[in-house]
Amino acid sequence: MGSHIELNDTLQITEAQGFPRVLKLTRHLKKSFVAKDFTGKVFSFRDKSGIRVYHTPPVRNFLVENRGGKWIYWGLCEILSVTHDNKKQITSGTFRVLYIYTPDEMKQAHALIDRNPKTQFFT
């Protein structure tokens, strides 16, 4: 008997899983959002497949939007709570935005953090 535990440092979610709809990439590329735009706002994520383990909240993580398997690194978030549905094998929780990358930082983030050519959004 054994188990595999992986600590996640990235909250990678789709819009359907709760990626903030207010974070519109086309708008951000023209006039950048900043973290101050989201002061006091708490967002929820849901139905993330698998039991995801994070360090004990509150904890800083990378905030990544998954668009059709391509990852957009938006910045940093703080996970505030995590819940697991062990029967359905899904993870949900809440988070807040800590820092939003500038468009240039977004384009560099994948090369610095990820390096998986299959998930590269900006080419």
URMO-V862567 format. One record per pair of residues at least 4 apart in sequence whose ideal C-beta (glycine too) atoms are under 7 Angstrom apart, sorted by sequence separation. I is the first residue (numbers start at 0). J is the second residue. D is the distance in whole Angstrom. If there is no record, write none. Layout:
BEGIN
<<I | J | D> <I | J | D>>
END
This chain:
BEGIN
<<12 | 16 | 4> <14 | 18 | 5> <23 | 27 | 7> <24 | 28 | 6> <25 | 29 | 7> <26 | 30 | 7> <27 | 31 | 6> <32 | 36 | 5> <47 | 51 | 6> <54 | 58 | 4> <100 | 104 | 4> <102 | 106 | 7> <103 | 107 | 6> <104 | 108 | 6> <107 | 111 | 6> <108 | 112 | 5> <109 | 113 | 5> <110 | 114 | 6> <12 | 17 | 6> <13 | 18 | 6> <22 | 27 | 7> <27 | 32 | 5> <53 | 58 | 6> <65 | 70 | 6> <66 | 71 | 6> <84 | 89 | 5> <100 | 105 | 5> <113 | 118 | 6> <12 | 18 | 5> <14 | 20 | 6> <53 | 60 | 7> <63 | 70 | 5> <64 | 71 | 4> <83 | 90 | 6> <63 | 71 | 7> <100 | 108 | 6> <63 | 72 | 5> <64 | 73 | 6> <81 | 90 | 6> <82 | 91 | 5> <22 | 32 | 7> <63 | 73 | 7> <82 | 92 | 6> <109 | 119 | 5> <61 | 72 | 6> <62 | 73 | 5> <81 | 92 | 4> <109 | 120 | 7> <62 | 74 | 5> <80 | 92 | 5> <109 | 121 | 7> <62 | 75 | 6> <80 | 93 | 5> <61 | 75 | 6> <62 | 76 | 4> <78 | 92 | 6> <79 | 93 | 5> <79 | 94 | 6> <106 | 121 | 5> <59 | 75 | 6> <60 | 76 | 6> <78 | 94 | 5> <79 | 95 | 6> <77 | 94 | 6> <59 | 77 | 6> <60 | 78 | 6> <76 | 94 | 5> <77 | 95 | 5> <58 | 77 | 7> <76 | 95 | 7> <57 | 77 | 5> <58 | 78 | 5> <76 | 96 | 6> <77 | 97 | 5> <57 | 78 | 7> <76 | 97 | 6> <56 | 78 | 5> <57 | 79 | 5> <74 | 96 | 7> <75 | 97 | 4> <19 | 42 | 5> <56 | 79 | 5> <75 | 98 | 4> <56 | 80 | 6> <74 | 98 | 5> <17 | 42 | 6> <53 | 78 | 5> <56 | 81 | 6> <74 | 99 | 4> <17 | 43 | 5> <73 | 99 | 6> <74 | 100 | 5> <17 | 44 | 4> <73 | 100 | 6> <16 | 44 | 5> <17 | 45 | 5> <53 | 81 | 6> <72 | 100 | 6> <16 | 45 | 6> <16 | 46 | 6> <16 | 47 | 6> <12 | 44 | 5> <73 | 105 | 7> <50 | 83 | 5> <72 | 105 | 6> <10 | 44 | 7> <62 | 96 | 7> <71 | 105 | 7> <12 | 47 | 6> <50 | 85 | 7> <72 | 108 | 4> <72 | 109 | 6> <41 | 79 | 7> <50 | 88 | 6> <59 | 97 | 6> <49 | 88 | 6> <51 | 90 | 4> <70 | 109 | 7> <48 | 88 | 7> <50 | 90 | 6> <72 | 112 | 6> <48 | 89 | 6> <49 | 90 | 7> <47 | 89 | 6> <46 | 89 | 5> <47 | 90 | 4> <70 | 113 | 7> <7 | 51 | 5> <47 | 91 | 7> <7 | 52 | 6> <46 | 91 | 7> <6 | 52 | 6> <7 | 53 | 5> <18 | 64 | 5> <45 | 91 | 4> <5 | 52 | 7> <6 | 53 | 7> <24 | 71 | 7> <44 | 91 | 6> <4 | 52 | 6> <6 | 54 | 6> <44 | 92 | 6> <70 | 118 | 4> <69 | 118 | 6> <71 | 120 | 5> <10 | 60 | 5> <43 | 93 | 5> <44 | 94 | 7> <68 | 118 | 7> <69 | 119 | 7> <70 | 120 | 6> <9 | 60 | 6> <22 | 73 | 6> <42 | 93 | 7> <61 | 112 | 7> <69 | 120 | 4> <8 | 60 | 6> <9 | 61 | 4> <10 | 62 | 6> <11 | 63 | 4> <13 | 65 | 5> <41 | 93 | 5> <42 | 94 | 6> <7 | 60 | 7> <8 | 61 | 6> <10 | 63 | 7> <12 | 65 | 6> <42 | 95 | 7> <9 | 63 | 6> <11 | 65 | 5> <41 | 95 | 5> <66 | 120 | 7> <40 | 95 | 7> <37 | 95 | 7> <11 | 70 | 6> <37 | 96 | 4> <34 | 96 | 5> <34 | 97 | 6> <34 | 98 | 5> <34 | 99 | 5> <10 | 76 | 6> <33 | 99 | 6> <32 | 99 | 5> <10 | 78 | 6> <31 | 101 | 6> <31 | 102 | 6> <28 | 102 | 5> <27 | 102 | 7> <10 | 94 | 6>>
END
